[in-house]
Amino acid sequence: MLLSEIMTRRVGDIAPQATLTEAAQKMRAMDVGALPVREGNQLIGIVTDRDLALALGEVPDAGHITLDRVMSRHVHTCRPDDDLAMALERMAAHRVRRLPVVDDAGDVKGLVSIDDIVLWGLESSGVSTHGLVVALRALCAASSFAAREYADHIQPS
């Protein structure tokens, strides 16, 4: 299964100078848990709902803090023509729940999350229940062996 078939295409983005409050409002309006951070067309980071929560927990009234102070700058990405097993392995290896999907020019084309993968598996019957459990274990344990084990449960389309 290619990521282009299951990724979320409706992905917003946000500037590094935006505040935590602005990011939280945008996430809520879009019903997402992460936003790619871009300067012009260049992907320079990603901010997640967890990043916001941790920043707010450390600094009272942190809503005015800009994203460039809390975003993850090392963004793990994948390509639309990458397969599901590779994405899961990358998620597990880097302990991330979301990967921006970028083209050869680095433009964000979508986002694939563990939620997308689990929902695809349930809706398509492309993954056994055991396979879904293995996928979640792979992510939580950061085990590429477990991610490869998950790939064994994917039925060919």
N, C-alpha and C positions, 0 to 999 in steps of 0.2 A: 504494500500500500504506500503510495507516494504522499508526502505531506501536503502537496497542493490539493489533494482530494479531501483532506480532513481539517486543514488549518482554518482558523477564523480570519476572514478577510477584512472585516470591519474593525480596523485597528486605528485608534487615534494616536496622536503623539503630543509631545509637550516640549517646551523650551527649557533649558537648564536654569533660566532666570525665573521661571514660575515658582510660586510658593507651594509649600505643602498643602495649604488650604485649597489653592487652585487645582492642584493635582487630585486631591481627594474629591473635590466637586466634579471634576471631569470624569474620574473613575466611577463615581456614583451615577452620573448622567448616562454614561455609556454602559454601565453594568459590567465593568471589567475590573480585574485585580492588578493590572500592570499597564504601564504606558512606556513605549519607547521614547527616549529623550533624544531630540535632534537639534542640531545647530545647522540651520539651512536644510540641506538634504542629507547631511551626514549624521548617521546614527552614532551617538557618543556615549550612550548609557541606557539604562532601563531603571525605572522606579516601580516598586511594587507596593501593594497595600501593607505588606510587612515592613518595608522600609519606612513608610509613614508612621506606622504604629510604634516602631522602635524609637524613631526620632521624637515623637510626642511623649513617649515614656521617659526620655532622658532630659528633655527641656520643657518645663511648663510653658504653655502658651507659645509653642514652637511653630504655629501656623504660618508665621511670617518668614520662616527659614526657606531659602531657595533650594531647589532640587539638586543643584550642583554640589551641595554639601552632603547629601544623603544618598544620591543615586549610585547604583553599581556601574562602575566605569568599564569594567571588563565584561563585555556582553558576549555570551555564547550564542551563536546563531546557527542556522541551517538553511538549506536551499529548498525551493519548492519541489525539486526532483529527487531530494533525499528520501530514503525510505523510513518507515515508521520505526523499525528496529534501531537504525542509526540514531534517530532523534531520542529514543528512549535511553540508549546507551549514553549519549551525551548528557541527557538530563541527570542520569544516575551518577555519572562520573563527576559532574560539577555541582550536584545537589541543587538543581534548579527545577522549578515546576513549569517554567515557560521558556520558549525559545522564539525569538523573532525569526521570521522566515524572510530572507533577503535574496535579491537577484544578484547577478554578477557585478552590477554597479554599486551594490550595497544599499539599494533602495528597499525599504520594508514593504513586503507584499502581503504579509499576514503575521500571525502569531499562532504557534501550536502549544497547547498546554496539556498537562496531564488530564485535565477535565475533557478536552477534545478527544483524547485517545480513549479514555474510559467510555465516554458517550458513544463514540464510533463503535467500540467493541460491543457495547450492549445493543445498539440499534441494528447493527449489521450482522450480529451473531458471528462476527469475524474473529472473535476471541472468546475462549471458554471462560467461565467464571474463575476457574483456577488461574488462567492466564492473566486476568485482570488483577487478581491478588498478587501474582508474581510481579507484575508491572509496578504496583504500588510499593511492594517490598523493595524492588530494585531502586526506586527513587528514594525511599526512606533510608535504605542501607547504603546508598551510593555504590552499589555493586554492579559492575558491568557484566559479571557472570549472570546475575539475576536478570539483567536487561536482555541478554542473549537467550536466557531460558524463556522469557516472555515472548520473544520473537518466534520461538518454536510453536507457540499456541495460536499464531496468526494463520488463518486459513487463506489459501490463495484466492484472489478475487477472480 
